[in-house]
Amino acid sequence: MENGKNGSKNRKQVPRRPSNAFTREFRFFVCSPAGTWDPGIPIAASRAGEIGLLDLTHLDDTSRADWAIDRLNRLSSGGKGLVVHARSGKVERAAHASVTKPEVVLLVPDPGADLVETLRMWKAVAREVGVVVTRLEEFEWARHPEVDFVVAKGHEAGGNVGEETTFVLLQRLLDVQLQKPVYAWGGIGSHTAAACRIAGAAGVVLDWQLSLMRESLLPAAMRRRITRMDGSETAVVPGPNGRQLRLYDQPGMSAKEHLELAVDNAVDNPRKSSVDGHGTTSWDKTINALMAVPDVEDRLWPIGQDACWASTWVEQMPTVGRALAKLRDDVDRVVKQCLDNQSLARGGPLARSHGTEFPLVQGPMTRVSDVPEFCEAVAHGGGLPFLALALMRGEEARSVLTRTRDLMGDRPWGVGMLGFLPLELREEQFAVIEDIRPP
C-alpha cells in the first residue's frame, strides 16, 4: 500500500518498544475464587505445573485459614502461594506461620497498611512477593524496590476493583517501565490471555473461570447460577475512599443492598469508617461478614464478569489441569498465528483489508467523531474512522456526510448509528447514507 494515500508518507516513524513477550515464560496464577477459601483449585493448578494461589482475603476465621493452608501444604506438588491483605491481621499472621515454602505471595493494598513491614514479613518466607494494583493511587506500591511483580486488576474482575479495565490498566503499568513483571487480572479468556501476552504481560490471573471444575467445592445452588451467566449478572458498589467492589447481584440476592447501607452509614458516621489497629476498615468488616454468611442468597459473592466462561470451559475440559493445558495451547497458537501472519502489524493483512496503514478501527463516538475533521485526523494517523450520526436529523446528517466525503476523498471511512433510534429518525439517516455511501 502506498503511504502517501493515507497521508503518512512523511510522518515520523514511532519506534517499537523492545519486548521479549514471545520468548520469556508466560505464567498462569490460578486463584481460589474469592470468598470461597477453597484450596482445591490452586492445588490442582500446582499439580498441573502452574502457580496455585489460595485467596484468603476477607477471611476472619483463623481455623478455616489453617485448614485450607494445611491442605495446600500437603497436597500441592508444584508452585503454590497465597493472596492476602497487606496488613497484619489475625488471619495474615496465622497464614504466615503455617504456610510452607510459598512460591508466591500476592498482597492486596489496604488503607493505612505499612507496606515496608508487610513486605519484610512475607519476603522472609516467600520466593516472590507481588502487589495488586487497581487504580492510580496504588502505583506507588508497584514502584517499591522490594516488590517483585505487579498484578493489574481491572474493572471486570470480581472483588475490589477500580475504574479502569484490565487492558487499560495493564498498558498504564507497562508504560511507566517498572522494570518488573506485570500480570493481568480480569476478563481473561483464551484470546484475551494471548492479547495480554502480545501486549507485554508476564502472565494472567484466573479465578472464577475455573469455578465449575471438578475440583471446586462451590455450592450446587451457586454452580447453577454461574452456569447460566452471560456476564451481565454482576454489579459494582462504590465504597469509601474511591474503593469499589464487584459482586454477583441478581433478584433474590441481598448482599448489594447491605453493602450500600454500609456505605451510607460510613458517610453519616465518618469515625466508623476509620482504620482499626490491624488496618481493617468498617467497609472491610462488612464485606468480611457478608462473605461468611452461610445462605447462598444472602452471601456476598465477589464474582467477576469472566465467570460467564466457566460453563464453556467445564464443558470442554472438566478438570483444572486439562483446562489450563488447553488455555496454554490456545495462547501459544494465537501468538504463533500473530507472528506468522503479522495480522496486527502495520501494513499487515487486516490493515490491507481495511485499506489503512494500521489495523485499527475508531469506533463512532457521539459528540466526538461527528466532526468530519476528526475522521480526517484518524485517517491521517493510519486508522479507519467512523463518523457518528448520533441523533442528527436528515438534513444535518446529509451536510455532515457530504463534508466528510469531500474531505476524505478515496480514503476508507464508515458511519455509525445508534441502535435505539426511533424508527422515523433511523429511516431518515438510512436514506441519507444510501445516497452518500462511504467507500
C-alpha positions as CSV (number, residue, x, y, z in Angstrom):
1,M,0.0,0.0,0.0
2,E,1.2,3.5,-0.8
3,N,1.9,5.5,2.3
4,G,1.0,8.7,0.5
5,K,-2.6,7.6,0.1
6,N,-3.0,7.7,3.9
7,G,-1.2,11.0,4.4
8,S,1.6,9.2,6.2
9,K,4.5,9.5,3.7
10,N,6.5,12.0,5.7
11,R,5.2,11.2,9.2
12,K,7.9,10.4,11.8
13,Q,8.1,6.7,12.4
14,V,7.3,5.7,16.0
15,P,9.9,3.3,17.5
16,R,8.7,0.0,18.6
17,R,9.1,-0.8,22.3
18,P,11.5,-3.7,22.8
19,S,9.7,-6.8,24.0
20,N,10.6,-10.3,24.8
21,A,7.0,-11.2,25.3
22,F,7.2,-14.2,22.9
23,T,10.3,-15.8,24.3
24,R,10.0,-15.5,28.1
25,E,7.9,-17.7,30.3
26,F,4.2,-16.8,30.4
27,R,2.8,-17.8,33.8
28,F,-0.7,-18.6,35.0
29,F,-1.6,-17.5,38.6
30,V,-4.6,-19.6,39.5
31,C,-6.5,-18.3,42.5
32,S,-9.2,-19.9,44.5
33,P,-12.4,-18.0,43.8
34,A,-12.5,-15.1,46.3
35,G,-14.7,-15.7,49.3
36,T,-14.7,-19.5,49.0
37,W,-11.3,-20.0,50.7
38,D,-11.2,-23.4,48.9
39,P,-7.7,-24.8,48.2
40,G,-9.0,-27.4,45.7
41,I,-8.5,-25.3,42.5
42,P,-5.0,-23.9,43.5
43,I,-3.9,-27.4,44.5
44,A,-4.9,-28.8,41.1
45,A,-3.2,-25.9,39.4
46,S,0.1,-26.5,41.2
47,R,-0.1,-30.2,40.2
48,A,-0.6,-29.1,36.6
49,G,2.6,-27.1,36.6
50,E,1.1,-23.6,37.2
51,I,1.1,-21.4,40.3
52,G,-1.9,-22.1,42.6
53,L,-2.8,-19.3,44.9
54,L,-5.1,-19.7,47.9
55,D,-7.1,-16.4,48.3
56,L,-7.5,-15.6,52.0
57,T,-8.7,-12.1,51.6
58,H,-11.8,-11.1,53.6
59,L,-11.5,-14.2,55.8
60,D,-11.9,-13.7,59.6
61,D,-11.8,-17.3,60.7
62,T,-8.2,-18.5,61.5
63,S,-9.3,-22.1,61.9
64,R,-10.7,-22.1,58.3
65,A,-7.4,-20.5,57.1
66,D,-5.3,-23.2,59.0
67,W,-7.4,-26.0,57.4
68,A,-7.1,-24.6,53.9
69,I,-3.3,-23.9,54.2
70,D,-2.7,-27.4,55.7
71,R,-4.3,-28.9,52.6
72,L,-2.4,-26.6,50.3
73,N,0.9,-27.6,52.0
74,R,0.2,-31.3,51.9
75,L,-1.4,-31.8,48.5
76,S,0.4,-29.2,46.3
77,S,3.1,-30.7,44.2
78,G,4.4,-27.6,42.4
79,G,4.3,-23.8,42.8
80,K,1.9,-22.6,45.4
81,G,1.2,-19.4,47.3
82,L,-1.3,-17.0,48.9
83,V,-3.3,-13.9,48.2
84,V,-3.6,-11.9,51.4
85,H,-4.4,-8.4,52.6
86,A,-1.3,-6.2,53.1
87,R,-1.8,-5.9,56.8
88,S,-1.0,-7.8,60.0
89,G,-4.4,-9.1,61.0
90,K,-5.0,-12.4,62.8
91,V,-5.6,-14.4,59.5
92,E,-2.5,-12.9,57.9
93,R,-0.4,-13.8,60.9
94,A,-1.8,-17.3,61.1
95,A,-1.1,-17.8,57.3
96,H,2.4,-16.5,57.7
97,A,3.1,-19.0,60.5
98,S,1.6,-22.0,58.8
99,V,2.3,-21.8,55.0
100,T,5.5,-23.7,54.0
101,K,7.8,-22.5,51.2
102,P,5.3,-20.5,49.2
103,E,6.5,-19.7,45.7
104,V,4.4,-16.5,45.5
105,V,2.6,-14.2,47.9
106,L,0.3,-11.6,46.4
107,L,-0.6,-8.6,48.5
108,V,-3.8,-6.7,48.3
109,P,-3.3,-3.0,49.3
110,D,-5.2,-1.8,52.4
111,P,-5.7,1.8,53.7
112,G,-3.2,2.6,56.3
113,A,-1.1,-0.6,55.8
114,D,2.6,-0.5,56.5
115,L,4.0,-1.7,53.1
116,V,7.6,-1.9,54.3
117,E,6.7,-4.0,57.3
118,T,4.4,-6.2,55.3
119,L,7.0,-6.8,52.6
120,R,9.6,-7.6,55.2
121,M,7.3,-10.2,56.8
122,W,6.4,-12.0,53.6
123,K,9.8,-11.7,51.9
124,A,11.1,-13.8,54.8
125,V,9.1,-16.9,53.7
126,A,8.2,-16.4,50.0
127,R,10.3,-16.6,46.9
128,E,8.4,-13.7,45.2
129,V,6.1,-11.1,46.7
130,G,3.8,-9.0,44.4
131,V,1.1,-6.4,44.8
132,V,-2.3,-5.9,43.2
133,V,-2.9,-2.6,41.6
134,T,-6.5,-1.5,40.8
135,R,-6.1,2.3,40.4
136,L,-3.6,5.1,40.0
137,E,-3.3,5.8,43.7
138,E,-1.7,2.3,44.2
139,F,1.0,2.8,41.7
140,E,3.4,3.8,44.5
141,W,3.1,0.2,45.8
142,A,4.1,-1.1,42.5
143,R,7.2,1.1,42.4
144,H,8.6,-0.2,45.7
145,P,12.0,-1.8,45.0
146,E,11.2,-4.9,47.2
147,V,8.1,-5.7,45.2
148,D,9.0,-8.5,42.7
149,F,6.0,-8.2,40.4
150,V,2.7,-6.3,39.9
151,V,-0.8,-7.5,39.1
152,A,-3.1,-5.1,37.1
153,K,-6.6,-6.0,38.3
154,G,-9.1,-4.4,36.0
155,H,-12.7,-3.3,36.5
156,E,-14.1,-6.6,35.0
157,A,-12.7,-8.7,37.9
158,G,-14.6,-9.7,41.0
159,G,-14.0,-8.2,44.4
160,N,-12.0,-5.0,44.9
161,V,-11.6,-3.1,41.7
162,G,-11.1,0.4,40.3
163,E,-12.5,2.3,37.3
164,E,-10.0,1.2,34.7
165,T,-10.4,-2.0,32.7
166,T,-7.7,-4.7,32.7
167,F,-6.2,-3.8,29.3
168,V,-6.0,-0.1,30.1
169,L,-4.5,-0.6,33.5
170,L,-2.1,-3.2,32.1
171,Q,-0.9,-0.7,29.5
172,R,-0.5,2.1,32.1
173,L,1.7,-0.1,34.2
174,L,3.8,-1.3,31.3
175,D,4.2,2.3,30.1
176,V,5.7,3.5,33.4
177,Q,8.5,1.0,32.9
178,L,8.6,-0.5,36.4
179,Q,11.4,-2.9,35.3
180,K,9.4,-5.8,36.9
181,P,6.8,-8.3,35.5
182,V,3.2,-7.2,35.2
183,Y,0.3,-9.7,35.2
184,A,-3.3,-9.1,34.1
185,W,-6.3,-10.0,36.2
186,G,-9.9,-9.6,35.0
187,G,-11.8,-10.6,31.8
188,I,-9.3,-13.3,30.9
189,G,-10.2,-15.9,28.3
190,S,-8.1,-17.8,25.8
191,H,-7.9,-14.9,23.3
192,T,-7.6,-12.1,25.9
193,A,-4.8,-14.1,27.5
194,A,-3.0,-14.2,24.2
195,A,-3.6,-10.4,23.7
196,C,-2.1,-9.7,27.2
197,R,1.0,-11.7,26.2
198,I,1.3,-9.8,23.0
199,A,0.9,-6.5,24.9
200,G,3.9,-7.5,27.1
201,A,2.2,-9.1,30.2
202,A,4.3,-11.7,32.0
203,G,1.2,-13.8,32.7
204,V,-2.5,-13.7,33.7
205,V,-4.6,-14.4,36.8
206,L,-7.5,-16.8,36.7
207,D,-10.2,-17.4,39.3
208,W,-13.9,-17.7,38.6
209,Q,-13.4,-19.1,35.1
210,L,-12.5,-22.3,36.8
211,S,-15.2,-22.3,39.5
212,L,-17.3,-25.1,37.9
213,M,-14.4,-27.5,37.6
214,R,-14.5,-30.9,39.2
215,E,-12.1,-29.8,42.0
216,S,-14.3,-26.9,43.0
217,L,-16.3,-27.0,46.3
218,L,-18.7,-24.3,45.2
219,P,-22.3,-25.0,46.5
220,A,-24.7,-26.5,44.0
221,A,-27.0,-23.6,44.1
222,M,-24.2,-21.2,43.1
223,R,-23.0,-23.6,40.4
224,R,-26.4,-23.4,38.8
225,R,-26.4,-19.6,38.8
226,I,-22.9,-19.4,37.3
227,T,-23.7,-22.0,34.7
228,R,-26.4,-19.5,33.4
229,M,-24.2,-16.4,33.5
230,D,-23.6,-14.2,30.4
231,G,-21.5,-11.6,32.2
232,S,-24.3,-9.1,33.0
233,E,-25.2,-10.6,36.4
234,T,-22.6,-8.6,38.4
235,A,-22.7,-5.1,39.8
236,V,-20.2,-2.6,41.3
237,V,-20.8,-0.9,44.6
238,P,-18.8,2.3,45.2
239,G,-17.2,2.2,48.6
240,P,-15.3,4.8,50.7
241,N,-12.2,6.5,49.6
242,G,-12.7,5.7,45.9
243,R,-12.8,1.9,46.5
244,Q,-15.2,-0.3,44.6
245,L,-16.4,-3.9,44.9
246,R,-17.8,-6.1,42.1
247,L,-20.2,-8.8,43.2
248,Y,-22.8,-11.1,41.9
249,D,-26.2,-9.5,42.1
250,Q,-29.5,-11.0,40.8
251,P,-33.1,-11.0,42.1
252,G,-33.3,-12.6,45.5
253,M,-29.7,-11.7,46.4
254,S,-29.3,-9.3,49.3
255,A,-25.5,-8.5,49.6
256,K,-25.6,-5.4,47.4
257,E,-28.3,-3.8,49.5
258,H,-26.4,-4.5,52.7
259,L,-23.2,-3.1,51.2
260,E,-24.9,0.1,50.0
261,L,-26.3,0.6,53.5
262,A,-22.9,0.2,55.0
263,V,-21.6,2.9,52.6
264,D,-24.4,5.2,53.7
265,N,-23.6,4.6,57.3
266,A,-19.9,5.4,56.7
267,V,-20.9,8.7,55.1
268,D,-23.2,9.6,58.0
269,N,-20.6,8.4,60.6
270,P,-17.1,9.2,59.3
271,R,-15.5,7.9,62.5
272,K,-16.9,4.4,61.9
273,S,-15.2,4.2,58.5
274,S,-11.7,4.7,60.0
275,V,-9.0,2.1,60.0
276,D,-8.5,0.0,63.2
277,G,-5.3,-1.2,64.7
278,H,-4.9,-4.0,62.2
279,G,-5.6,-2.0,59.0
280,T,-9.3,-3.0,58.7
281,T,-12.0,-0.5,57.9
282,S,-15.7,-0.8,58.6
283,W,-16.2,-1.3,54.9
284,D,-13.8,-4.3,55.0
285,K,-15.6,-5.7,58.1
286,T,-19.0,-5.5,56.4
287,I,-17.5,-7.4,53.4
288,N,-15.9,-10.0,55.7
289,A,-19.2,-10.6,57.5
290,L,-21.3,-10.8,54.3
291,M,-18.8,-13.3,52.7
292,A,-19.2,-15.6,55.8
293,V,-23.0,-15.8,55.6
294,P,-23.9,-19.5,55.0
295,D,-27.0,-18.8,53.0
296,V,-26.3,-18.6,49.2
297,E,-28.8,-15.8,48.6
298,D,-27.6,-13.6,51.5
299,R,-23.9,-14.2,51.0
300,L,-21.6,-11.8,49.2
301,W,-20.1,-13.5,46.1
302,P,-17.2,-11.3,44.7
303,I,-17.7,-12.7,41.2
304,G,-16.2,-11.1,38.0
305,Q,-17.7,-10.8,34.6
306,D,-15.4,-13.5,33.3
307,A,-17.3,-16.1,35.3
308,C,-19.5,-16.3,32.2
309,W,-16.8,-18.5,30.6
310,A,-16.9,-21.1,33.4
311,S,-19.7,-23.2,31.8
312,T,-17.9,-23.3,28.4
313,W,-14.6,-24.2,30.0
314,V,-16.0,-27.0,32.1
315,E,-17.9,-28.5,29.1
316,Q,-14.7,-28.6,27.1
317,M,-12.3,-29.6,29.9
318,P,-13.9,-30.8,33.2
319,T,-10.7,-30.6,35.3
320,V,-8.4,-27.7,36.3
321,G,-5.3,-29.4,34.8
322,R,-6.9,-30.1,31.4
323,A,-8.4,-26.6,31.3
324,L,-5.1,-25.0,32.0
325,A,-3.4,-27.2,29.4
326,K,-5.9,-26.1,26.8
327,L,-5.6,-22.5,27.7
328,R,-1.8,-22.6,27.3
329,D,-2.2,-24.4,23.9
330,D,-4.7,-21.7,22.9
331,V,-2.4,-18.8,23.9
332,D,0.6,-20.4,22.1
333,R,-1.5,-21.0,19.0
334,V,-2.8,-17.4,18.8
335,V,0.6,-15.9,19.5
336,K,2.1,-18.1,16.8
337,Q,-0.6,-17.1,14.3
338,C,0.1,-13.4,15.0
339,L,3.8,-13.9,14.5
340,D,3.3,-16.0,11.3
341,N,0.6,-13.8,9.7
342,Q,1.6,-10.4,11.1
343,S,-2.1,-9.7,11.2
344,L,-1.8,-6.9,13.7
345,A,1.3,-5.3,12.1
346,R,1.5,-2.0,10.2
347,G,0.5,-2.8,6.6
348,G,-0.5,-6.4,7.6
349,P,-3.4,-8.4,6.3
350,L,-6.1,-6.8,8.5
351,A,-4.8,-3.3,7.7
352,R,-4.7,-4.1,4.0
353,S,-8.3,-5.4,4.1
354,H,-9.4,-2.1,5.5
355,G,-7.2,-0.1,3.1
356,T,-5.4,1.6,6.1
357,E,-1.9,1.7,7.4
358,F,-2.7,0.2,10.8
359,P,-5.2,-2.5,11.7
360,L,-7.1,0.0,13.9
361,V,-10.8,0.9,13.8
362,Q,-12.0,4.0,15.5
363,G,-15.4,3.4,17.0
364,P,-18.1,6.0,16.4
365,M,-18.5,8.4,19.4
366,T,-21.3,10.8,19.8
367,R,-20.2,14.5,20.2
368,V,-16.6,13.4,19.3
369,S,-16.5,11.7,15.9
370,D,-19.5,13.6,14.5
371,V,-17.0,16.1,13.0
372,P,-15.5,15.4,9.5
373,E,-12.2,16.8,10.6
374,F,-11.9,14.3,13.4
375,C,-12.4,11.5,10.8
376,E,-9.7,13.0,8.6
377,A,-7.3,13.1,11.5
378,V,-7.9,9.4,12.3
379,A,-7.3,8.5,8.6
380,H,-4.1,10.7,8.6
381,G,-2.9,8.7,11.5
382,G,-3.4,5.4,9.6
383,G,-6.7,4.2,11.1
384,L,-10.2,3.5,9.9
385,P,-12.5,6.3,11.1
386,F,-16.3,6.1,11.8
387,L,-18.5,9.1,11.7
388,A,-21.1,9.2,14.5
389,L,-24.6,10.4,13.3
390,A,-26.0,10.3,16.9
391,L,-29.4,12.0,16.8
392,M,-28.9,14.1,13.7
393,R,-32.0,14.7,11.6
394,G,-31.8,14.0,7.8
395,E,-30.6,17.4,6.6
396,E,-27.9,17.8,9.2
397,A,-26.7,14.2,8.5
398,R,-26.6,15.0,4.8
399,S,-24.5,18.0,5.4
400,V,-22.0,16.2,7.7
401,L,-21.8,13.2,5.3
402,T,-21.2,15.4,2.3
403,R,-18.4,17.3,4.0
404,T,-16.8,14.0,5.2
405,R,-16.9,12.5,1.7
406,D,-15.3,15.6,0.2
407,L,-12.6,15.8,2.9
408,M,-11.8,12.1,2.8
409,G,-11.6,11.6,-0.9
410,D,-11.0,7.9,-1.7
411,R,-9.7,7.0,1.7
412,P,-11.9,4.5,3.7
413,W,-14.3,5.6,6.3
414,G,-17.6,4.5,7.8
415,V,-20.8,5.6,9.6
416,G,-22.1,4.6,13.0
417,M,-25.7,4.7,14.0
418,L,-27.3,4.4,17.5
419,G,-29.2,1.2,17.9
420,F,-32.0,2.7,19.9
421,L,-33.1,5.4,17.4
422,P,-36.8,6.0,16.9
423,L,-37.9,4.3,13.6
424,E,-38.6,7.7,11.9
425,L,-35.2,9.1,12.7
426,R,-33.5,5.8,11.7
427,E,-35.2,5.8,8.3
428,E,-34.1,9.4,7.8
429,Q,-30.5,8.6,8.5
430,F,-30.6,5.4,6.4
431,A,-31.9,7.4,3.4
432,V,-29.0,9.8,3.6
433,I,-26.5,7.0,4.0
434,E,-27.9,5.3,0.9
435,D,-27.5,8.5,-1.0
436,I,-24.0,9.4,0.3
437,R,-22.4,6.0,0.8
438,P,-18.9,5.6,2.4
439,P,-16.5,3.8,0.1
